[in-house]
Amino acid sequence: MQILQVKNLRKYFTVGMLKKYTIKALDDVSFDINQGEIFAVLGESGCGKSTLGLVLSRIEKETAGEIFFKERKISGSTKLDFDTRRQIQIIFQNPYESFDQRLCIYDSLVIPLRINKIGDSDSQRKEIMKTFLHRAGLEPAESFFNRFPHELSGGQLQRISLLRAMMLNPSFLIADECVSMLDLSVRASVINLMLDLIESEKTTVMFITHDISLAKYVSDQIAVLYLGKIVEMGRSVDVVQRPLHPYTKVLISYTPSIFEKKNKIKPKELMSLFQPEVGCNFVNRCPYSDDKCQQERPQLRELEPGHWVSCHKV
């Protein structure tokens, strides 16, 4: 069963004062996410990953396109009904910017529970909070209640950010680079906590990352995004082990590995925020581009069962 359907999604931003430019953060993006799976969105900084998370969580409104959540259209407005808003939760990259620095941890956790009418009283909500803090290894739980965000480490605060979202029992969780700001020694514990919680709560996840190895480890499906367009999409094992698009091949060639020596594929130029007027988005950086790539924009097509690629060269 599909929990989320995205059709021809576009999000454009206009920049500049005298001479205005249009940045196509998302340009004709379409995909489906099945109930219970982890769907990874992969790409370098500036490709549109975080914008996609903001649009799907209805923090930002799309320029065009349709979004269906549990077969009900939620695009067209940032306003959602009370229950749908609870079911769609997002975790941001920087945990220190996700909390009101004036509120202690107890208030930051209990207020969402009150708003969503979870628990009959504050004493019952306190027990729910203690149970989740215990699952995250934050003990004794009472010692965290009166502390403020600046008194906690980044790893502790990101775990609490994850708990705050999961206590609301969401159906769909968007994790936007949720471990990229943490030390390597802490990342594994946060990821394992997330995997444990989403498995027990049967939560569907869109996992936004630039780490290919992490995407392969946690996800069932991967969509590779470049300048607002999906260039490759399929099962994680297929995309990582048998990449078909040149951009995916470049990303994977730079992924560190202790098991094999990789020949790095060097792109021609640095990434630009602006798409070419015609032709493939990746044409100026692609080491394999030709005249057709310069003149004709490739369409996303299914070359193998469940493996989609947007490239003239495959």
Buried (B, 14 or more C-beta within 10 A) or exposed (E): EBBBBBBEBBBBEEEEEEEEEEBBBBBBBBBEBEBBBBBBBBBBEBBBBBBBBBBBBBEBEBBEBBBBBBEEEBBEEBEBEEEBBBBBBBBBBBBBEBBEEEBBBBBBBBBBBEEBEBBEEEEEBBEBBBEBBEBBEBEEBEEBBEBBBEEBEBBBBBBBBBBBBBBBBBBBBBBBBBBBBBEEEBBEBBBEBBBEBBEEBEBBBBBBBBBBEBBBBBBBBBBBBBBBBBBBBBBBEBBBEEBBBBBBBBBBEEEEEEEEEEEEBEBEEEBEBEBBEEBBBBBBBBEEBEEEBEEEBBEBEEEEEEBBBBBBBB
